């Protein structure tokens, strides 16, 4: 601060910021993707919180035992495993097609998990429910009969509270994937992720049967559409690898 600044009581003029050096590329793709995924969760959670606040002005707020809250909690867990599987195979192969698919799955599902985290925050609900996972899917949807069956794809009788989520890989399957590399890792990943996507589609269709909340319906339908398309892609990738001759 100069004498003139002292006399006038003014603050010193800000100095020009020194241009920063461009960031260096990280050596590991895993760290870069993880950082992108975490930032995506934070940004989307904040945005979803704001959107959720606005949407509640026109819609009733879901309760903690509602299908909307149960879906948001369970699908977050489901998506987190999807990110984990994608990160494992991305490090286990040099195949560009599989690595690109894994990157897309990891970033998309991390973003969607952040969105669902934001819903619960905007609804004033805890991230962990007091009921076992999957309980919301055991309750009959509108139009179900007493046995939980209707014209849709899901029936309440097909699920039990606390049962494993549809398509979720077991700890043993995840551990096995970590031991594989190359084509073996690609094939096992595709098998696991096809089942994982099919389970996510089942859950998304179940909440579509049970909810009219705009943000929930929009995300659930996007999961059905995008993951159905990815299932078809992964099935074709799996066929290619099954037909390929083993490399000695």
PAZAPA-4460 file (N, C-alpha, C; in steps of 0.05 Angstrom, whole numbers, plus 32768, in hexadecimal, padded with zeros to 4 digits):
% residues 248
    n_x    n_y    n_z   ca_x   ca_y   ca_z    c_x    c_y    c_z   seq   type   mol
   8011   7FE8   8000   8000   8000   8000   8012   8019   8000     1      X     A
   800C   802D   7FEF   801C   8045   7FEC   8012   805A   8000     2      X     A
   8022   806F   8003   801B   8085   8014   8001   8091   800B     3      X     A
   7FFD   8093   7FF1   7FE4   809F   7FE6   7FCC   808D   7FEE     4      X     A
   7FD0   8073   7FED   7FBA   8061   7FF5   7FB3   8065   8012     5      X     A
   7FC7   8069   8023   7FC3   806C   803F   7FB3   8086   8044     6      X     A
   7FBB   809B   8036   7FAE   80B5   803A   7F91   80B5   8032     7      X     A
   7F8B   80A8   801C   7F70   80A8   8011   7F5F   8092   801D     8      X     A
   7F6B   807F   802A   7F5C   8068   8036   7F53   8055   8021     9      X     A
   7F5E   8056   8009   7F56   8043   7FF4   7F67   802A   7FF5    10      X     A
   7F5D   8015   7FEA   7F6B   7FFC   7FE9   7F7D   7FFC   7FD1    11      X     A
   7F93   7FEE   7FD3   7FA6   7FED   7FBC   7F98   7FE0   7FA5    12      X     A
   7F9F   7FE9   7F8D   7F93   7FDD   7F74   7F9C   7FC0   7F72    13      X     A
   7F8A   7FAF   7F69   7F92   7F93   7F66   7FA7   7F90   7F51    14      X     A
   7FB9   7F7E   7F56   7FCE   7F79   7F42   7FC4   7F65   7F2E    15      X     A
   7FCE   7F66   7F16   7FC6   7F53   7F01   7FCF   7F37   7F08    16      X     A
   7FBD   7F24   7F04   7FC4   7F09   7F0B   7FD8   7EFE   7EF6    17      X     A
   7FEB   7EEF   7F00   7FFF   7EE3   7EEE   7FF2   7ECB   7EE0    18      X     A
   7FF3   7ECB   7EC6   7FE7   7EB4   7EB8   7FF2   7E9A   7EC2    19      X     A
   7FE0   7E88   7EC8   7FE9   7E6E   7ED2   7FF2   7E5C   7EBB    20      X     A
   8004   7E4A   7EC1   800D   7E37   7EAD   7FF7   7E23   7EA7    21      X     A
   7FF4   7E1A   7E8F   7FE0   7E06   7E89   7FE5   7DED   7E99    22      X     A
   7FCF   7DE0   7EA3   7FD3   7DC8   7EB4   7FE0   7DB2   7EA4    23      X     A
   7FF0   7DA3   7EB3   7FFC   7D8C   7EA6   7FE9   7D75   7EA5    24      X     A
   7FEC   7D64   7E91   7FDB   7D4C   7E8F   7FE4   7D39   7EA5    25      X     A
   7FD1   7D2D   7EB2   7FD8   7D19   7EC6   7FE1   7D00   7EB9    26      X     A
   7FF1   7CF0   7EC7   7FFB   7CD8   7EBB   7FE5   7CC3   7EBA    27      X     A
   7FD5   7CC1   7ECF   7FC0   7CAC   7ED0   7FA5   7CB6   7EC7    28      X     A
   7F99   7CA7   7EB4   7F7E   7CAE   7EAB   7F6A   7CAA   7EC2    29      X     A
   7F70   7C98   7ED4   7F5D   7C92   7EEA   7F59   7CAB   7EFB    30      X     A
   7F6F   7CB9   7F02   7F6C   7CD0   7F13   7F5D   7CE6   7F05    31      X     A
   7F62   7CEA   7EEC   7F54   7CFF   7EDD   7F36   7CFA   7EDC    32      X     A
   7F2F   7CE1   7ED6   7F12   7CDA   7ED5   7F05   7CDD   7EF0    33      X     A
   7F14   7CD4   7F05   7F08   7CD6   7F20   7F03   7CF3   7F28    34      X     A
   7F16   7D05   7F21   7F12   7D21   7F27   7EFA   7D2D   7F18    35      X     A
   7EF8   7D26   7EFE   7EE1   7D2F   7EEF   7EC7   7D25   7EFA    36      X     A
   7EC7   7D0B   7F03   7EAF   7D00   7F0E   7EA7   7D0D   7F28    37      X     A
   7EBA   7D12   7F39   7EB4   7D1F   7F53   7EAA   7D3B   7F4E    38      X     A
   7EB8   7D4A   7F3D   7EAE   7D66   7F37   7E92   7D65   7F2B    39      X     A
   7E8D   7D51   7F1A   7E73   7D4F   7F0E   7E5D   7D4B   7F23    40      X     A
   7E63   7D3A   7F37   7E50   7D35   7F4D   7E4A   7D4E   7F5C    41      X     A
   7E5F   7D5D   7F63   7E5C   7D76   7F72   7E4B   7D8A   7F63    42      X     A
   7E53   7D8F   7F4A   7E45   7DA4   7F3A   7E28   7D9C   7F35    43      X     A
   7E24   7D83   7F2E   7E08   7D7B   7F28   7DF8   7D7A   7F41    44      X     A
   7E03   7D72   7F58   7DF4   7D72   7F71   7DEA   7D8E   7F78    45      X     A
   7DFC   7DA2   7F74   7DF4   7DBD   7F79   7DDD   7DC6   7F66    46      X     A
   7DE1   7DC0   7F4D   7DCD   7DC7   7F39   7DB2   7DB9   7F3F    47      X     A
   7DB4   7D9F   7F45   7D9B   7D90   7F4A   7D8D   7D9B   7F63    48      X     A
   7D9D   7DA3   7F77   7D91   7DAF   7F8F   7D81   7DC7   7F88    49      X     A
   7D8C   7DD9   7F77   7D7D   7DF1   7F6F   7D65   7DEA   7F5F    50      X     A
   7D68   7DD8   7F4C   7D51   7DD0   7F3B   7D3C   7DC3   7F4B    51      X     A
   7D44   7DB2   7F5E   7D31   7DA5   7F6F   7D21   7DB8   7F80    52      X     A
   7D2E   7DCD   7F8A   7D20   7DE2   7F99   7D0A   7DEF   7F89    53      X     A
   7D11   7DF5   7F6F   7CFD   7E01   7F5E   7CE6   7DEE   7F58    54      X     A
   7CED   7DD5   7F53   7CD8   7DC2   7F4B   7CC4   7DBC   7F61    55      X     A
   7CCD   7DBF   7F7B   7CBB   7DB9   7F91   7CA6   7DCF   7F94    56      X     A
   7CA9   7DE5   7F86   7C95   7DFA   7F88   7C7B   7DF0   7F7A    57      X     A
   7C7E   7DDF   7F66   7C67   7DD6   7F57   7C5F   7DB9   7F5C    58      X     A
   7C71   7DA9   7F69   7C6C   7D8D   7F6E   7C6E   7D87   7F8B    59      X     A
   7C5F   7D74   7F95   7C62   7D6B   7FB1   7C7E   7D60   7FB6    60      X     A
   7C8A   7D66   7FCC   7CA4   7D5C   7FD3   7CA3   7D3E   7FDA    61      X     A
   7CB3   7D2D   7FCE   7CB3   7D11   7FD5   7CBA   7D0D   7FF2    62      X     A
   7CAE   7CF8   7FFE   7CB5   7CF0   8019   7CCC   7CDE   801A    63      X     A
   7CD6   7CD8   8032   7CEF   7CC8   8035   7CEA   7CAB   802D    64      X     A
   7CD1   7CA2   802E   7CCB   7C86   8026   7CBF   7C84   800A    65      X     A
   7CBF   7C9A   7FFB   7CB4   7C9B   7FE0   7CC5   7C8B   7FCC    66      X     A
   7CB8   7C85   7FB6   7CC7   7C78   7FA0   7CDD   7C8A   7F96    67      X     A
   7CD8   7CA4   7F95   7CEC   7CB7   7F8B   7D05   7CB7   7F9D    68      X     A
   7D01   7CB8   7FB8   7D18   7CB8   7FCA   7D26   7C9D   7FC9    69      X     A
   7D17   7C87   7FC8   7D24   7C6D   7FC7   7D34   7C69   7FAE    70      X     A
   7D29   7C72   7F98   7D38   7C71   7F7E   7D51   7C81   7F7F    71      X     A
   7D4F   7C99   7F8A   7D67   7CAB   7F8B   7D7D   7C9F   7F9C    72      X     A
   7D76   7C92   7FB2   7D8A   7C86   7FC3   7D96   7C6D   7FB6    73      X     A
   7D85   7C5B   7FAD   7D8E   7C42   7FA2   7D9D   7C45   7F88    74      X     A
   7D94   7C57   7F77   7DA1   7C5B   7F5D   7DBC   7C69   7F61    75      X     A
   7DBF   7C79   7F76   7DDA   7C84   7F7B   7DEE   7C6D   7F81    76      X     A
   7DE6   7C5A   7F92   7DF7   7C43   7F98   7DFD   7C33   7F7F    77      X     A
   7DE8   7C2F   7F6F   7DEB   7C20   7F56   7DFF   7C2E   7F43    78      X     A
   7DFB   7C48   7F40   7E0D   7C57   7F2E   7E2A   7C58   7F39    79      X     A
   7E2D   7C59   7F53   7E48   7C59   7F5E   7E57   7C40   7F57    80      X     A
   7E49   7C29   7F57   7E57   7C11   7F4E   7E5D   7C12   7F30    81      X     A
   7E4B   7C1E   7F20   7E50   7C20   7F04   7E69   7C30   7EFF    82      X     A
   7E6D   7C46   7F0E   7E86   7C56   7F0B   7E9E   7C45   7F13    83      X     A
   7E9B   7C35   7F28   7EB2   7C24   7F31   7EBA   7C10   7F1C    84      X     A
   7EA6   7C02   7F11   7EAC   7BEE   7EFC   7EB9   7BFB   7EE4    85      X     A
   7EAF   7C13   7EDC   7EBA   7C21   7EC5   7ED7   7C29   7ECA    86      X     A
   7EDD   7C32   7EE2   7EF8   7C3B   7EE8   7F0C   7C23   7EE9    87      X     A
   7F02   7C0C   7EF2   7F13   7BF4   7EF3   7F1B   7BEC   7ED7    88      X     A
   7F08   7BEA   7EC4   7F0F   7BE0   7EAA   7F1E   7BF5   7E9A    89      X     A
   7F1A   7C0F   7EA0   7F29   7C23   7E92   7F47   7C21   7E97    90      X     A
   7F4E   7C17   7EAF   7F6A   7C14   7EB6   7F75   7BF8   7EAD    91      X     A
   7F62   7BE6   7EA6   7F6A   7BCB   7EA0   7F6D   7BC5   7E83    92      X     A
   7F67   7BD8   7E71   7F68   7BD4   7E55   7F74   7BEC   7E46    93      X     A
   7F7F   7BE7   7E2F   7F88   7BFD   7E1E   7F75   7C01   7E06    94      X     A
   7F5F   7BF2   7E05   7F4C   7BF3   7DEF   7F3E   7C0E   7DF0    95      X     A
   7F40   7C1E   7DDB   7F34   7C38   7DDA   7F16   7C38   7DDC    96      X     A
   7F09   7C25   7DCF   7EEC   7C23   7DD0   7EE2   7C1E   7DEC    97      X     A
   7EEE   7C0B   7DFA   7EE5   7C05   7E15   7EEC   7C1C   7E28    98      X     A
   7F03   7C28   7E25   7F0B   7C3E   7E36   7EF8   7C56   7E33    99      X     A
   7EF0   7C5B   7E1A   7EDD   7C71   7E15   7EC2   7C6B   7E22   100      X     A
   7EB9   7C52   7E1E   7E9F   7C4A   7E2A   7EA1   7C4D   7E49   101      X     A
   7EB6   7C43   7E54   7EBA   7C45   7E71   7EBA   7C62   7E7B   102      X     A
   7EC7   7C73   7E6C   7EC8   7C8F   7E74   7EAC   7C9B   7E73   103      X     A
   7E9D   7C95   7E5E   7E82   7C9F   7E5B   7E70   7C96   7E72   104      X     A
   7E72   7C7C   7E79   7E62   7C71   7E8E   7E69   7C7E   7EA9   105      X     A
   7E83   7C80   7EAE   7E8C   7C8C   7EC8   7E82   7CA8   7ECB   106      X     A
   7E86   7CB9   7EB7   7E7E   7CD5   7EB9   7E60   7CD9   7EBA   107      X     A
   7E52   7CCA   7EA9   7E35   7CCD   7EA9   7E28   7CC4   7EC3   108      X     A
   7E31   7CAD   7ECD   7E24   7CA2   7EE5   7E2D   7CB2   7EFE   109      X     A
   7E44   7CBD   7EFE   7E4C   7CCF   7F14   7E3B   7CE8   7F14   110      X     A
   7E37   7CF3   7EFC   7E26   7D0B   7EF9   7E09   7D05   7F03   111      X     A
   7DFE   7CEF   7EFB   7DE3   7CE8   7F02   7DE1   7CE3   7F20   112      X     A
   7DF5   7CD6   7F2C   7DF5   7CD2   7F49   7DF5   7CEC   7F58   113      X     A
   7E04   7D00   7F4E   7E04   7D1A   7F5A   7DE8   7D28   7F58   114      X     A
   7DDB   7D23   7F41   7DC0   7D2E   7F3D   7DAD   7D23   7F52   115      X     A
   7DAE   7D09   7F57   7D9C   7CFC   7F6A   7DA3   7D04   7F87   116      X     A
   7DBC   7D08   7F8C   7DC4   7D13   7FA6   7DB8   7D2E   7FAB   117      X     A
   7DB8   7D3E   7F96   7DAC   7D59   7F97   7D8E   7D58   7F9C   118      X     A
   7D80   7D45   7F90   7D64   7D43   7F94   7D5E   7D3F   7FB2   119      X     A
   7D6B   7D2C   7FBE   7D66   7D26   7FDA   7D6B   7D3E   7FEC   120      X     A
   7D81   7D4C   7FE5   7D87   7D65   7FF5   7D71   7D7A   7FF1   121      X     A
   7D68   7D7D   7FD9   7D53   7D92   7FD3   7D38   7D8A   7FE0   122      X     A
   7D33   7D70   7FE3   7D1A   7D67   7FEF   7D1C   7D66   800E   123      X     A
   7D34   7D6C   8018   7D38   7D6C   8035   7D38   7D50   8041   124      X     A
   7D41   7D3C   8031   7D41   7D21   8039   7D5D   7D16   803E   125      X     A
   7D61   7D03   8050   7D7C   7CF8   8055   7D85   7CE8   803D   126      X     A
   7DA0   7CE6   803A   7DAB   7CD6   8024   7DA7   7CB9   8029   127      X     A
   7DA6   7CB1   8042   7DA1   7C95   8049   7D85   7C92   8054   128      X     A
   7D75   7C80   804A   7D5A   7C7C   8053   7D59   7C69   806B   129      X     A
   7D42   7C6A   8079   7D3F   7C59   8090   7D35   7C3D   8088   130      X     A
   7D2D   7C39   806F   7D24   7C1F   8066   7D3A   7C11   8057   131      X     A
   7D39   7BF6   8055   7D4D   7BE8   8045   7D4C   7BF1   8028   132      X     A
   7D63   7BED   801A   7D63   7BF4   7FFE   7D4F   7BE4   7FEF   133      X     A
   7D45   7BEE   7FD9   7D32   7BE1   7FC7   7D16   7BDF   7FD2   134      X     A
   7D11   7BEA   7FEA   7CF6   7BE8   7FF5   7CE2   7BF6   7FE3   135      X     A
   7CE9   7C0C   7FD8   7CD7   7C1B   7FC7   7CCD   7C0B   7FAF   136      X     A
   7CDD   7BF8   7FA6   7CD5   7BE7   7F8F   7CC3   7BD0   7F97   137      X     A
   7CC0   7BCB   7FB1   7CAE   7BB6   7FBB   7C91   7BC1   7FBD   138      X     A
   7C8E   7BDB   7FBC   7C73   7BE6   7FBF   7C66   7BE7   7FA3   139      X     A
   7C4D   7BE0   7FA2   7C3F   7BDE   7F89   7C3E   7BFA   7F7B   140      X     A
   7C42   7BFA   7F61   7C3F   7C12   7F51   7C21   7C16   7F4B   141      X     A
   7C19   7C2E   7F44   7BFD   7C32   7F3C   7BF6   7C1F   7F25   142      X     A
   7BE0   7C11   7F27   7BD8   7BFE   7F12   7BE1   7BE2   7F18   143      X     A
   7BF2   7BDE   7F2C   7BFA   7BC2   7F34   7BE2   7BB5   7F42   144      X     A
   7BE0   7B9A   7F3F   7BCC   7B8C   7F4E   7BD8   7B84   7F69   145      X     A
   7BC9   7B74   7F78   7BD2   7B6C   7F92   7BEC   7B5D   7F93   146      X     A
   7BF3   7B50   7F7C   7C0B   7B41   7F7A   7C23   7B51   7F70   147      X     A
   7C1E   7B6B   7F6B   7C34   7B7B   7F62   7C3A   7B78   7F45   148      X     A
   7C27   7B6F   7F35   7C2C   7B6C   7F18   7C1A   7B7E   7F08   149      X     A
   7C23   7B88   7EF2   7C14   7B99   7EE1   7C1F   7B97   7EC5   150      X     A
   7C16   7BA9   7EB4   7C1E   7BA7   7E98   7C3A   7BB1   7E93   151      X     A
   7C48   7BBC   7EA7   7C63   7BC6   7EA3   7C78   7BB1   7EA5   152      X     A
   7C91   7BBA   7EA9   7CA7   7BA7   7EA9   7CAF   7B9F   7EC5   153      X     A
   7CA3   7BAC   7EDA   7CAD   7BA6   7EF5   7C95   7B9E   7F07   154      X     A
   7C99   7B8B   7F19   7C85   7B84   7F2C   7C91   7B86   7F48   155      X     A
   7C81   7B90   7F5B   7C8B   7B93   7F76   7C92   7B78   7F82   156      X     A
   7C85   7B63   7F7A   7C8A   7B48   7F85   7CA6   7B3E   7F7E   157      X     A
   7CB2   7B4A   7F6A   7CCC   7B40   7F60   7CE3   7B4A   7F72   158      X     A
   7CDE   7B5C   7F85   7CF3   7B67   7F95   7CEC   7B64   7FB3   159      X     A
   7D01   7B64   7FC3   7CFF   7B62   7FE0   7D0F   7B79   7FEC   160      X     A
   7D05   7B85   8002   7D14   7B9A   8010   7D30   7B8F   8018   161      X     A
   7D44   7B9F   8012   7D60   7B97   8019   7D6D   7B84   8006   162      X     A
   7D5E   7B7B   7FF2   7D6A   7B68   7FDE   7D7E   7B78   7FCD   163      X     A
   7D91   7B6A   7FC1   7DA4   7B77   7FAF   7D96   7B86   7F99   164      X     A
   7DA1   7B9D   7F91   7D95   7BAC   7F7B   7D99   7B9D   7F61   165      X     A
   7D86   7BA0   7F4E   7D88   7B92   7F35   7DA2   7B99   7F26   166      X     A
   7DB0   7B84   7F1D   7DC8   7B88   7F0D   7DE1   7B90   7F1C   167      X     A
   7DE0   7B92   7F36   7DF7   7B9B   7F46   7E0B   7B83   7F47   168      X     A
   7E24   7B89   7F40   7E39   7B74   7F41   7E3F   7B6E   7F5E   169      X     A
   7E46   7B55   7F63   7E4D   7B4C   7F7E   7E6A   7B55   7F84   170      X     A
   7E71   7B57   7F9E   7E8D   7B5E   7FA5   7EA1   7B4B   7F98   171      X     A
   7E9A   7B32   7F96   7EAB   7B1E   7F89   7EB0   7B24   7F6C   172      X     A
   7E9A   7B2C   7F5E   7E9D   7B32   7F42   7EAE   7B4B   7F3D   173      X     A
   7EAB   7B5F   7F4F   7EBB   7B77   7F4C   7ED9   7B70   7F52   174      X     A
   7EDD   7B60   7F66   7EF9   7B57   7F6C   7F05   7B48   7F55   175      X     A
   7EF5   7B37   7F48   7EFF   7B28   7F31   7F07   7B3B   7F1A   176      X     A
   7EF6   7B4E   7F15   7EFC   7B61   7EFF   7F17   7B6F   7F04   177      X     A
   7F1D   7B75   7F1D   7F36   7B83   7F24   7F4F   7B72   7F1D   178      X     A
   7F4B   7B58   7F1B   7F62   7B46   7F16   7F67   7B42   7EF8   179      X     A
   7F55   7B4B   7EE7   7F57   7B46   7ECB   7F63   7B5E   7EBC   180      X     A
   7F6C   7B59   7EA3   7F76   7B6E   7E92   7F71   7B67   7E75   181      X     A
   7F75   7B7B   7E64   7F71   7B76   7E47   7F56   7B6D   7E40   182      X     A
   7F54   7B5B   7E2D   7F3B   7B51   7E22   7F2A   7B43   7E38   183      X     A
   7F37   7B35   7E4A   7F29   7B27   7E5F   7F1A   7B3C   7E71   184      X     A
   7F27   7B52   7E77   7F1A   7B67   7E87   7F04   7B74   7E77   185      X     A
   7F08   7B78   7E5D   7EF3   7B84   7E4D   7EDA   7B73   7E4C   186      X     A
   7EDD   7B59   7E48   7EC7   7B46   7E46   7EB8   7B45   7E61   187      X     A
   7EC7   7B43   7E77   7EB9   7B41   7E91   7EAB   7B5B   7E97   188      X     A
   7EB7   7B72   7E91   7EAB   7B8C   7E96   7E91   7B8E   7E86   189      X     A
   7E92   7B87   7E6D   7E7A   7B89   7E5C   7E63   7B77   7E67   190      X     A
   7E6A   7B5F   7E6F   7E56   7B4D   7E7B   7E4A   7B5A   7E94   191      X     A
   7E5B   7B64   7EA6   7E51   7B70   7EBE   7E41   7B89   7EB9   192      X     A
   7E4A   7B9A   7EA6   7E3D   7BB3   7EA2   7E23   7BB0   7E92   193      X     A
   7E21   7B9C   7E81   7E07   7B97   7E74   7DF2   7B90   7E89   194      X     A
   7DF9   7B7E   7E9C   7DE6   7B77   7EB2   7DE1   7B90   7EC3   195      X     A
   7DF5   7BA0   7EC8   7DF3   7BB8   7ED9   7DDF   7BCB   7ECC   196      X     A
   7DE2   7BD0   7EB2   7DD0   7BE2   7EA4   7DB4   7BD7   7EA3   197      X     A
   7DB1   7BBD   7E9F   7D96   7BB1   7E9F   7D88   7BB5   7EBA   198      X     A
   7D97   7BB3   7ECF   7D8C   7BB8   7EEA   7D84   7BD5   7EEE   199      X     A
   7D95   7BE7   7EE4   7D8F   7C04   7EE6   7D76   7C0B   7ED6   200      X     A
   7D72   7BFF   7EBF   7D5A   7C03   7EAF   7D42   7BF9   7EBE   201      X     A
   7D44   7BE2   7ECB   7D2D   7BD8   7EDB   7D26   7BEC   7EF1   202      X     A
   7D39   7BF6   7EFE   7D34   7C09   7F14   7D28   7C23   7F09   203      X     A
   7D32   7C2D   7EF3   7D28   7C45   7EE7   7D0B   7C42   7EDE   204      X     A
   7D05   7C2B   7ED2   7CEA   7C26   7EC9   7CD7   7C23   7EE1   205      X     A
   7CE2   7C18   7EF7   7CD1   7C15   7F0F   7CC9   7C30   7F1A   206      X     A
   7CDC   7C43   7F1B   7CD5   7C5E   7F25   7CC3   7C6D   7F11   207      X     A
   7CC6   7C68   7EF8   7CB4   7C74   7EE4   7C97   7C6B   7EE9   208      X     A
   7C94   7C52   7EF2   7C79   7C48   7EF8   7C6E   7C54   7F12   209      X     A
   7C7F   7C60   7F22   7C77   7C68   7F3D   7C78   7C86   7F42   210      X     A
   7C83   7C95   7F2F   7C88   7CB2   7F34   7C7E   7CC3   7F1E   211      X     A
   7C75   7CDB   7F25   7C6F   7CF0   7F11   7C7F   7D09   7F16   212      X     A
   7C93   7D07   7F28   7CA4   7D1E   7F2E   7CB6   7D23   7F16   213      X     A
   7CB5   7D3C   7F0C   7CC1   7D42   7EF2   7CDE   7D3B   7EF0   214      X     A
   7CEE   7D43   7F03   7D0B   7D3E   7F01   7D11   7D20   7F02   215      X     A
   7D02   7D12   7F12   7D06   7CF5   7F15   7CFF   7CE7   7EFB   216      X     A
   7CE8   7CEE   7EF0   7CDF   7CE2   7ED7   7CF3   7CE7   7EC0   217      X     A
   7CFD   7D00   7EBF   7D10   7D07   7EAA   7D2A   7CF7   7EAC   218      X     A
   7D35   7CF5   7EC4   7D4E   7CE6   7EC7   7D49   7CC8   7EC2   219      X     A
   7D34   7CBD   7ECD   7D2F   7CA1   7ECA   7D2B   7C99   7EAD   220      X     A
   7D1D   7CAA   7E9E   7D19   7CA4   7E82   7D34   7CA6   7E72   221      X     A
   7D45   7CB9   7E7A   7D5F   7CBB   7E6D   7D70   7CA3   7E73   222      X     A
   7D6E   7C98   7E8B   7D7D   7C7F   7E92   7D73   7C68   7E81   223      X     A
   7D59   7C65   7E7E   7D4E   7C50   7E6E   7D58   7C52   7E51   224      X     A
   7D56   7C6A   7E46   7D5E   7C6E   7E2A   7D7C   7C6A   7E25   225      X     A
   7D8C   7C77   7E36   7DA9   7C76   7E31   7DB5   7C5A   7E38   226      X     A
   7DAC   7C4E   7E4D   7DB8   7C35   7E55   7DAD   7C1E   7E43   227      X     A
   7D95   7C20   7E39   7D8C   7C0C   7E26   7D9D   7C0D   7E0D   228      X     A
   7DA4   7C25   7E04   7DB5   7C28   7DED   7DD1   7C1D   7DF2   229      X     A
   7DDC   7C23   7E0A   7DF6   7C19   7E11   7DF7   7BFA   7E14   230      X     A
   7DE1   7BEF   7E1D   7DDF   7BD1   7E1E   7DE3   7BC5   7E03   231      X     A
   7DD6   7BD1   7DEF   7DD9   7BC7   7DD3   7DF5   7BCA   7DCA   232      X     A
   7E02   7BE1   7DD0   7E1E   7BE5   7DC8   7E30   7BD0   7DD6   233      X     A
   7E2C   7BCC   7DEF   7E3E   7BBA   7DFE   7E3A   7B9D   7DF5   234      X     A
   7E21   7B96   7DEE   7E1C   7B7B   7DE4   7E2C   7B76   7DCA   235      X     A
   7E2C   7B8B   7DB9   7E3B   7B88   7DA0   7E59   7B87   7DA5   236      X     A
   7E63   7B96   7DB8   7E7F   7B96   7DC0   7E87   7B7B   7DCB   237      X     A
   7E75   7B6F   7DDB   7E7A   7B55   7DE7   7E7B   7B3F   7DD2   238      X     A
   7E69   7B41   7DBE   7E6A   7B2D   7DA8   7E83   7B2F   7D98   239      X     A
   7E8D   7B47   7D94   7EA6   7B4B   7D85   7EBE   7B3D   7D94   240      X     A
   7EBE   7B41   7DAE   7ED4   7B35   7DBE   7ED2   7B17   7DC1   241      X     A
   7EB9   7B0D   7DC2   7EB5   7AF0   7DC3   7EBE   7AE3   7DA9   242      X     A
   7EBA   7AF1   7D93   7EC1   7AE6   7D79   7EDE   7AE9   7D72   243      X     A
   7EEC   7AFB   7D80   7F08   7B00   7D79   7F19   7AE9   7D82   244      X     A
   7F2D   7AE1   7D72   7F3F   7ACB   7D7A   7F51   7AD3   7D92   245      X     A
   7F57   7AC0   7DA2   7F68   7AC5   7DB9   7F84   7ACD   7DB0   246      X     A
   7F90   7AE0   7DBE   7FAB   7AE9   7DB7   7FBE   7AD9   7DC8   247      X     A
   7FD0   7ACC   7DBB   7FE4   7ABC   7DCA   7FFA   7ACE   7DD5   248      X     A
***
